[in-house]
Structures are given as structure tokens and as C-alpha cells.
Amino acid sequence: MSTSKDVVPPLPASAPRVAPSPLARWIGRSVLRLGGWRVVGEFPDQPKMVVIAAPHSSNWDGIWGFAAKLALGLEIRVLGKAQLFRWPLGPLLRRLGVIPIDRSAPQGTVGQAVELIRRSERIWYTLAPEGTRKRVERWKTGFWKIAHDAQVPILPAYFHYPDKVIGLGPPFRTSGDMDADLAALRQWYRPWQGRHRGTT
């Protein structure tokens, strides 16, 4: 049961978890508390999701996001270029939940992500829809295609720097109309502000 002192909400039963590590969770919670950050909202009880995080305007997003991951004891997955997995980065990246991707594969990045989700019993696949820290007029569409093809919900998460909050929205199901879905998601993100600029 959570309390007002908690900086992260509880995880639901279906959430993918890492092996229990009280030290890692303490470190994550301590970083969030020292920075004045907290995670608000409720995680849906879903074993498979595509989690998107925006606005992405600073490298600090990764620090607070990783601290939240440690504090929660949550296992999340992201794809990284296969070239990054040469020694000595490979073992570290795998421990952090990064999965090597072959950009020359016939099925492409989206196809590899979809296949990964389909064959996994539990997986929360995470990415930034903007694809960059710079301001963009259009989001990348890969996250929508992955969620739609894998038939899993999208969980929108946001960084709101004025209140030092990582927030969770309601799960979003794709409708088949990508343009309408992207417009609805971007409208939902409109109030949240990144470190260096407003949301896109």
C-alpha cells in the first residue's frame, strides 16, 4: 500500500519486474527524493504495453526515468543499435534492458519490436515518440505501428519539469486511424512541459 511519502506508485501484478534488489530500489528512491521528483498516476495491470515518454527535451529525462525504474523494480525494454553491443558496453546495456537491433534485417525496426513483444510473456517496451531532444513538428510513428501490429495498449508517460513529476496517463488503444490517434495523444500531452521547452 502506498503512502504520501512514496515517490513511486505500486506496480500491478502483471508488470514485468527485475530480480529483487533492495539496494537498487533505495538508490532509485533516494535520487528521486534528492531531486524533488516523484511518479504520479497508476500503472495499468497489463503484461504487455508500449510505453511512450514525452516531452523529451533533456538528457536529465533519462536520469530521472532510470531512477524511477530502479525505485519501482521495473523491467523495461528498449531497442539499441547492434553496433553498440561490442565490449565493454554490451553486458551493461543488456543489464539495463537494452536489446540489440539489426537495422539491416528485412522486417525492419518495427517488425523486430513487434516480434519481440509477441514472443514475450511480459514486456513493457519503451521509447520517446519525438525521437530526439530537439523540438519537432511531427512525432515518429514507429511506436504507434508497434502497438497496433502487436495489439497491445500504449501507456503515455510524461515529464513535467515545473512540478518535477513523471506522470502516467490512461492506457490508449489504437483505433486503426493513425493520424487521429497521434493527434489525440499529442493533444493529451499539451499541458506538460519539458526542461527546455513546452511539449510538441
C-alpha positions as CSV (number, residue, x, y, z in Angstrom):
1,M,0.0,0.0,0.0
2,S,1.4,3.4,-1.0
3,T,1.7,6.3,1.4
4,S,2.1,10.1,0.9
5,K,5.8,9.7,1.4
6,D,6.2,7.3,-1.5
7,V,7.9,8.8,-4.6
8,V,6.6,5.9,-6.8
9,P,3.2,4.2,-7.0
10,P,3.0,0.4,-6.6
11,L,3.4,-1.9,-9.6
12,P,0.4,-4.1,-10.6
13,A,0.6,-7.9,-10.5
14,S,1.2,-8.2,-14.3
15,A,4.1,-5.7,-14.5
16,P,7.5,-7.1,-15.6
17,R,9.9,-7.0,-12.8
18,V,13.7,-7.3,-12.3
19,A,15.2,-9.6,-9.6
20,P,14.5,-8.0,-6.2
21,S,17.3,-5.6,-5.2
22,P,16.6,-3.5,-2.1
23,L,19.8,-1.5,-2.7
24,A,18.8,-0.6,-6.2
25,R,15.4,0.4,-5.1
26,W,16.8,2.5,-2.3
27,I,19.2,4.2,-4.7
28,G,16.4,5.0,-7.2
29,R,14.1,6.4,-4.5
30,S,16.9,8.4,-3.0
31,V,17.8,10.0,-6.3
32,L,14.2,11.0,-6.9
33,R,13.8,12.4,-3.4
34,L,17.0,14.3,-3.5
35,G,16.0,15.8,-6.9
36,G,12.5,16.5,-5.6
37,W,10.9,14.2,-8.2
38,R,8.0,11.7,-7.9
39,V,6.0,9.4,-10.1
40,V,2.2,10.1,-10.1
41,G,-0.7,8.1,-11.5
42,E,-1.5,4.4,-11.7
43,F,0.1,1.7,-13.8
44,P,-2.5,-0.4,-15.6
45,D,-2.4,-4.2,-14.9
46,Q,-1.1,-5.1,-18.3
47,P,1.6,-7.7,-19.0
48,K,2.5,-6.2,-22.4
49,M,2.5,-2.5,-23.4
50,V,4.3,0.1,-25.4
51,V,5.3,2.9,-23.1
52,I,5.9,6.4,-24.6
53,A,7.6,9.2,-22.7
54,A,7.4,12.9,-23.7
55,P,8.3,15.7,-23.9
56,H,11.9,14.7,-24.3
57,S,14.0,17.8,-24.1
58,S,17.0,17.0,-22.0
59,N,19.4,14.2,-21.0
60,W,18.1,14.7,-17.5
61,D,14.9,12.9,-18.6
62,G,17.0,9.7,-18.8
63,I,18.4,10.2,-15.3
64,W,15.0,10.7,-13.7
65,G,13.5,8.0,-15.7
66,F,16.2,5.5,-14.8
67,A,15.9,6.5,-11.1
68,A,12.2,5.7,-11.4
69,K,12.9,2.4,-13.0
70,L,15.3,1.4,-10.1
71,A,12.8,2.7,-7.5
72,L,10.0,0.6,-8.9
73,G,12.0,-2.5,-9.5
74,L,10.5,-2.4,-13.0
75,E,11.9,-4.2,-16.1
76,I,11.6,-2.2,-19.2
77,R,12.9,-2.9,-22.7
78,V,14.3,-0.6,-25.4
79,L,16.0,-1.4,-28.7
80,G,19.5,-0.2,-29.4
81,K,21.8,-0.4,-32.5
82,A,23.6,-3.8,-32.6
83,Q,26.9,-1.9,-33.1
84,L,26.7,-0.6,-29.5
85,F,26.9,-4.0,-28.1
86,R,30.6,-4.5,-28.6
87,W,32.7,-4.9,-25.5
88,P,32.6,-3.3,-23.0
89,L,29.2,-1.8,-23.4
90,G,27.3,-4.9,-24.4
91,P,26.9,-6.6,-20.9
92,L,26.0,-3.2,-19.3
93,L,23.4,-2.4,-22.0
94,R,21.8,-5.8,-21.6
95,R,21.6,-5.4,-17.8
96,L,19.8,-2.0,-18.4
97,G,17.2,-3.7,-20.6
98,V,18.5,-2.7,-24.0
99,I,18.0,-5.2,-26.8
100,P,20.3,-5.2,-29.9
101,I,18.5,-4.5,-33.1
102,D,19.7,-5.3,-36.6
103,R,18.8,-2.4,-38.8
104,S,19.6,-4.3,-41.9
105,A,17.0,-7.1,-41.1
106,P,14.2,-7.4,-43.7
107,Q,11.4,-6.8,-41.2
108,G,12.9,-3.5,-40.0
109,T,12.9,-2.0,-36.6
110,V,9.1,-2.1,-36.2
111,G,8.9,-5.7,-37.2
112,Q,11.6,-6.7,-34.8
113,A,9.9,-4.9,-32.0
114,V,6.6,-6.5,-32.8
115,E,8.1,-9.9,-32.9
116,L,9.8,-9.3,-29.5
117,I,6.5,-8.3,-27.9
118,R,4.6,-11.2,-29.4
119,R,7.1,-13.8,-28.2
120,S,7.4,-12.3,-24.7
121,E,5.2,-13.3,-21.8
122,R,5.6,-9.9,-20.1
123,I,7.2,-6.8,-21.7
124,W,6.9,-3.1,-21.4
125,Y,8.6,-1.7,-24.5
126,T,9.6,2.0,-24.0
127,L,10.6,4.8,-26.4
128,A,10.3,8.5,-27.0
129,P,7.9,9.3,-29.8
130,E,9.8,12.5,-30.7
131,G,13.0,10.6,-31.4
132,T,15.2,13.5,-30.4
133,R,15.7,16.2,-27.7
134,K,15.1,18.9,-30.3
135,R,11.6,20.4,-30.9
136,V,9.8,18.5,-33.7
137,E,6.6,19.2,-35.6
138,R,5.8,15.6,-36.1
139,W,6.3,12.6,-33.9
140,K,7.9,9.4,-35.2
141,T,5.1,6.9,-36.0
142,G,7.0,3.7,-35.0
143,F,5.5,3.4,-31.5
144,W,2.0,3.5,-33.0
145,K,2.8,0.9,-35.6
146,I,4.4,-1.4,-33.0
147,A,1.5,-1.1,-30.6
148,H,-1.1,-1.6,-33.4
149,D,0.6,-4.5,-35.0
150,A,1.4,-6.3,-31.7
151,Q,-2.2,-5.5,-30.5
152,V,-1.1,-4.0,-27.1
153,P,-2.1,-0.7,-25.4
154,I,0.0,2.4,-25.4
155,L,0.8,3.9,-21.9
156,P,1.5,7.6,-22.2
157,A,4.0,8.9,-19.6
158,Y,5.2,12.5,-19.3
159,F,7.9,14.6,-17.8
160,H,6.6,17.8,-16.2
161,Y,9.6,19.9,-15.0
162,P,7.7,22.7,-13.3
163,D,6.3,20.3,-10.7
164,K,9.1,17.7,-11.0
165,V,6.7,15.0,-11.9
166,I,6.8,11.9,-14.0
167,G,3.2,11.2,-14.7
168,L,1.2,8.3,-16.1
169,G,-1.9,8.6,-18.3
170,P,-4.7,6.1,-19.0
171,P,-3.8,3.3,-21.4
172,F,-4.6,4.1,-25.0
173,R,-5.8,1.6,-27.6
174,T,-5.0,2.3,-31.3
175,S,-8.1,2.7,-33.5
176,G,-6.7,1.9,-36.9
177,D,-6.6,5.6,-37.8
178,M,-3.0,6.5,-37.1
179,D,-3.4,10.3,-37.8
180,A,-6.4,10.6,-35.5
181,D,-4.7,8.6,-32.7
182,L,-1.5,10.7,-32.9
183,A,-3.5,13.9,-32.8
184,A,-5.4,12.7,-29.8
185,L,-2.2,11.7,-28.0
186,R,-0.4,15.0,-28.7
187,Q,-3.4,16.9,-27.5
188,W,-3.3,14.9,-24.3
189,Y,0.4,15.9,-23.9
190,R,-0.2,19.6,-24.4
191,P,-0.1,20.7,-20.7
192,W,3.2,19.0,-19.9
193,Q,6.4,20.9,-20.1
194,G,9.9,19.6,-20.6
195,R,13.1,21.0,-19.2
196,H,14.0,23.4,-22.1
197,R,10.7,23.9,-23.9
198,G,7.0,23.1,-23.9
199,T,5.5,19.9,-25.4
200,T,5.4,19.4,-29.1
